[in-house]
Amino acid sequence: MKKQYKQLSGEERDEIALLRAKGFKIREIARRLKRNPSTLSRELKRNKSPTYDVYLAHRAHQKKEPVGAFSLEIYKVKKQ
């Protein structure tokens, strides 16, 4: 059986940004969000500022692709 993966929500990304700014470690944030620490590590690496060592939650949310047939139709129209 194939594993099901769930993307981080916008609220989770905001919480990650807030807790990182407060100095929390990745493992503590993962425990609070009930997520795997490696998920958070990849998320932070993928969406950090190129200039400053800070996580950009809004950047991650903008890069997220729409989910579902209707959203996909809108996404295709916007890209053209």
C-alpha positions in Angstrom: 0.0 0.0 0.0 1.3 3.4 -1.0 1.9 6.0 1.8 -0.3 9.0 1.9 1.4 12.4 2.3 -0.3 15.5 3.5 1.0 18.9 2.6 1.7 21.5 5.2 -1.2 24.0 5.5 -0.9 27.7 5.5 -1.6 27.8 9.2 1.1 25.2 9.9 3.6 27.3 7.8 2.7 30.4 9.8 3.1 28.5 13.1 6.5 27.2 11.9 7.6 30.8 11.1 6.4 32.1 14.4 8.1 29.4 16.5 11.3 29.6 14.5 11.4 33.4 15.1 11.0 32.7 18.9 14.0 30.3 18.7 12.3 26.9 18.9 14.3 24.0 17.5 13.0 21.9 14.6 12.2 18.9 16.8 10.1 20.9 19.2 8.1 22.5 16.4 7.6 19.0 14.8 6.4 17.6 18.1 3.9 20.5 18.5 2.6 20.1 15.0 2.6 16.3 15.1 4.9 16.2 12.0 8.1 14.4 11.3 11.2 16.6 12.0 12.6 15.8 8.5 9.4 17.3 7.0 10.1 20.5 8.8 13.8 20.4 7.9 13.0 20.1 4.2 10.4 22.8 4.4 12.8 25.3 6.1 15.6 24.5 3.7 13.3 24.9 0.6 11.7 28.2 1.7 14.3 30.2 3.5 15.4 33.7 2.5 18.5 33.8 0.3 19.8 36.8 2.1 18.8 36.2 5.7 18.6 32.9 7.6 14.8 33.1 8.1 11.9 31.0 7.0 9.4 32.6 4.6 6.0 31.1 5.2 4.3 33.2 2.5 6.8 32.1 -0.1 6.1 28.5 0.7 2.3 29.1 0.4 2.7 30.9 -2.9 4.6 28.0 -4.4 2.0 25.4 -3.3 0.1 24.1 -6.3 -3.7 24.0 -6.2 -5.3 20.7 -5.4 -8.4 19.2 -7.0 -10.0 19.3 -10.5 -11.6 22.7 -10.2 -8.5 24.3 -8.8 -6.4 22.7 -11.6 -8.7 24.3 -14.2 -8.2 27.7 -12.6 -4.4 27.1 -12.4 -4.2 26.3 -16.1 -6.2 29.4 -17.1 -4.0 31.6 -15.0 -0.7 30.2 -16.4 -1.8 30.9 -20.1 
